[in-house]
Amino acid sequence: MPDFTLPLHSQTLVEWARQVLHDAIALLMDHAFLEKKGRQQRHGPANGSQAGSKP
């Protein structure tokens, strides 16, 4: 792994990162779910959260 730092508020354990990257699809799906959840909390479920809805 490259040795560099990011301006993060906490450290990510290297072992956690290795385990997560073994199943990158699950990580991306989890991220998408949390993005959708955040969007629904900001805008409500009636604004674009249902398939086929118009903006």
C-alpha positions in Angstrom: 0.0 0.0 0.0 1.2 3.5 -0.7 2.3 5.5 2.3 0.4 8.8 2.3 -1.9 10.6 4.6 -5.3 12.1 4.2 -6.9 14.9 6.3 -9.2 12.4 8.1 -10.7 12.8 11.6 -9.8 9.2 12.5 -7.4 6.5 11.5 -8.6 3.6 9.3 -7.2 0.3 10.4 -5.1 -1.3 7.6 -6.6 -4.7 8.3 -10.2 -3.3 8.0 -9.3 -1.8 4.7 -7.9 -5.0 3.4 -11.0 -7.0 4.4 -13.3 -4.4 2.9 -11.4 -4.4 -0.4 -11.8 -8.1 -0.8 -15.5 -7.4 -1.4 -15.5 -4.0 -3.1 -19.0 -4.6 -4.6 -20.5 -4.9 -1.1 -18.7 -1.7 -0.1 -20.1 0.1 -3.1 -23.6 -1.2 -2.4 -23.4 -0.1 1.2 -22.2 3.3 0.1 -25.1 3.7 -2.4 -27.6 2.6 0.3 -26.3 5.3 2.7 -26.3 7.9 -0.1 -30.0 7.1 -0.9 -30.9 7.1 2.8 -29.3 10.5 3.3 -31.1 11.9 0.2 -34.4 10.6 1.5 -33.7 12.3 4.9 -32.9 15.6 3.2 -35.7 15.6 0.6 -38.3 13.1 1.8 -39.2 9.8 0.2 -41.6 11.4 -2.4 -38.8 13.2 -4.2 -37.1 10.8 -6.5 -36.7 7.7 -4.3 -39.3 5.6 -6.2 -38.5 4.0 -9.5 -40.0 5.8 -12.5 -40.7 9.0 -10.6 -40.2 12.2 -12.5 -38.0 15.0 -11.1 
